[in-house]
Amino acid sequence: MKRVIGIGGIFFKAKDPKALQDWYKLHLGIDVQDWGGAAFDWKQKDGKLAGEATAWRIAPVDDESFSPSTSPFMVNYLVADLTGLLTLLREEGCHVIGEFDEGEYGKFGWVLDPEGNKVELWEPFSKI
């Protein structure tokens, strides 16, 4: 079974998210949107949009979406079979957080790594 096949997003906390978002926009040209981040569209070899994107977001330090981790960052990894991978991770004794969630962009699941960092696993609706 393939496990992680790509990166779906990078999320990190900041003491002053607006100032940091403005810095990234001004100095690195990242098109930061009102939701605090940007989406980097995936493209096919011919340049056409593939229909998915890598998310990048700066969150305030009190953002609860990283819980139960206290780490200031979270990486979202792309997977082909979320249900199968979560089952396998549980069998291997990993700390899987709850059940998976299905939303607008696909299925999401979470696991804590040995240092307590929350890892998000994402299976998009479109098959890769």
N, C-alpha and C positions, 0 to 999 in steps of 0.2 A: 504494500500500500504506500502510495506517495503521501508524504506528510505535508510540510510547507512547500509551496511552489512559487511564492512571490511575496511582496510586501504590499499590503492594501492601504496602510496608513501609518502616520507617525504623529503622535499627540504628546504635547508636553505642557507643563504648568509654568506660569510666570507670575512674579510679584505684581507687575504692572503689565497685564496682557495687551492693553491698547497701545502702550508705548512700544512694546516689543513687536507687535503686529505692524505698527507704522515703520519701525526700523527695517524689518524684512521687506516691506513693500517698497520703501525708498531706496535702500541699498542693494537689495538682491532682486528686486523686480517681481516679487511674488504677489500675485493678485489676491490679496487678503480680502475676503468678503465679510459681510455683517455678522456671520455666524462664527467669526474668529479664525477662519482658515481658508484654505484654497483646495481646489481639486485639480490634479494634474491628469488630464485625459490620456487614456491609452490609445495608441494609434497602431493600425495595421501596417504592414510593410509598404502598402501603396499610399499611405498617408491618411486613409479614411479612419474616422473614429471607430474604436472597437466597442464602445458602449459602456465601458467601465472607467474608473479613475482611481488614482491613489490620493487619499485624503491626507491633509496636513493641517494641524490645528494647534493654536496656542490657547490654553485654558487658564482661568484664574486658579490660584493656589487652593481655593476651597471647593473646586470642582469635584463632585462625588462620583463621577463616572469611572475614576481610577480605583475606587474602593473595591475590596478591602485593602488594597495596596496603599502604602504611604509614599511610594516612589513618585517623583515628579514627571515621569514619562510613561507612555504605554505604546507598544508597537502592535499594529494590526497585521497579522500574517494571512496571506491568501492560501486557502486549502481547497482541494477538489471534492473531499467527502467529509464534511464536518461531523456528521453523526458517527461515522466509522472511526474517525480520529479521536473523538471524545470518548468513545467506548474503549479504544485502545489505551488512551492515556489513563483512564480509570483503572484498567487492568494492570497497568504498569505502576500503579500507586501514586500517580500525580494528583495534585490538589486541584481538581476541576471545580469551578465555581458554578453551582446550580445547573440548570438545564439550558439548552440552547434557546435562542430567541430568534424568531423570524420577523423581519421587518420589511420596509420598503425596498431595501437594497440587497436583501438576501438573508442568509442564516448567520448568526453570530454565536460564538461560544467563548468561554474564558477559562484560563488556567493560571495558577500562580507558579512562577519558576522557583527554584530552591532559595533564592534571595528575597522572595516576597514580591517580585514585580508582577503586576497583572499583565497577562498576554492575551490579546484578543485574536480569535480565529474567525475568519470570514469566508463563507462559501457564497459567492454571488449567484444570482438566479441564472445569469447567462453562463453556460458551461464553457470553460476555458480549454 
